[in-house]
Amino acid sequence: MRVDELRAGPAAAERPTPQASTPALVGWTGSEATAYLPAFVPPFIATNKLGMALALAVVVACAFAITALANLHHRRKQRA
């Protein structure tokens, strides 16, 4: 049962699920989970476990890349 079906009751199963208009990774894979949980829990409770794990991995990679580039820029600026 999907998360929106649990919230809206049995009538929600009859309505089509709207698709994300942006190509966001979570929307593209159709993953749904809930917030306010430790970071390691969502892949286990998501509707699409692989999609949620992939989305979290991409977020970690992006955060690492942005931080590494900012640190590299700062170090080069200090040397000059």
Buried (B, 14 or more C-beta within 10 A) or exposed (E): EEBBBEEEEEEBEEEEEEEEEEEEBBBBBBBBBEEEEEEEEBBEEBBBBEBBBBBBEEEEEEEEEEEEEEEEEEEEEEEE
